[in-house]
Amino acid sequence: MKDSNWTRDDSHLPKALRGLRIPLIGSPLFIISVPELVIAQCKAGIIGSFPALNAREAEGEPPLLDAWLKQITEELDRHNQQNPDNPAAPYAVNQIVHRSNTRLERDLEISAKWEVPVWITSLGARVEVNEAAHSCGGVVLHDIINNTFAKKAIEKGADGLIAVAAGAGGHAGQQSPLALIREIRSWFDGPLALSGAIASGEALLAARALGADFGYAGSPFIATKEANAQEEYKQMIVDSTAEDIIYSSLFTGVHGNYLKKSVERAGMDPNDLPSADSSSMNFGQGSSKPKAWKEIWGSGQGIGDVQDVVTAGELVDRIDQEYRAAGAQLASEFTG
């Protein structure tokens, strides 16, 4: 969905990461990211993604991940054949590398079989995971919360990084994006995405100005029609702002950002939550969050820009328009 004014130079990036309508990746959302959302994101011109652990089949059934990758691959191929001048963006699969993920080896094999173009790895950098991705031509982006973890990820063979800064949804870091991106860019010139309150075109432009190649947006896509989220969750995203986000380790053992109203609704005081440590994390059942807290809903701080529930395509349209308008306005300061 590029237009005649598209002049961004992305020739330094791996082929799978080039040619996006706008430099944006839809982040993988636990439970919420399903093929319908991923396909809509890709057709809209951005990278769509989902966690492999979202594809959970009943005992004795064939792997649902295999069926999802078949569905996504075939639908995007069909779209590209029908729209040769406006092809879809590639998709990504998120692999949770934490030691408790007993499905990891199987999911790597399935992803390699379908030649997944972009692999997002989380909660541990492992050489064998990167090798599995590279065996089928995949590009690996590893998410990190500080410069130390960034260096470890590249040393172990990741191709690029996702800097999860303060304000991001899910397992967010605490560092300012202004500091984190600049520290990484002091030694790394490969693919780099920024996560943390990316919910508008202006925020996306700021990420690019800092030195990131991409913005990484999740929370705005919760409030889309294709998202597999409860309607109450979607509406809570629309009705909330950054002040309605709390940062806690209680629910998974790793600090993350959550909607304060969902914590209150579960009968807890969001201003007086106990802490938990990483030993409580267990992805054997797909999530490290106990079922008792299944309606403790995650969100980043950028949701003040989310005004209503729309399609994924309409959301990308809005961010695209804002991005171009903000860029043109800023550029006018340096011309004439």
Secondary structure, DSSP 8 states (H G I E B T S, - for coil): ---TT-----TTS-GGGS--SSSEEE---TTT--HHHHHHHHHTTSBEEEEGGG----TTS--HHHHHHHHHHHHHHHHHHH-TTS----EEEEEE--TT-TTHHHHHHHHHHTT-SEEEEES---HHHHHHHHHTT-EEEEEESSHHHHHHHHHTT-SEEEEE-TT-SBS---S-HHHHHHHHHTT--S-EEEESS--SHHHHHHHHHHT-SEEEE-HHHHTBTTS-S-HHHHHHHHH--GGGEEEESTTTSS-EEEEHHHHHHTT--TTS-----GGG---TTS-SS-GGGTT--B--GGGGG--S-B-HHHHHHHHHHHHHHHHHHHHGGG--
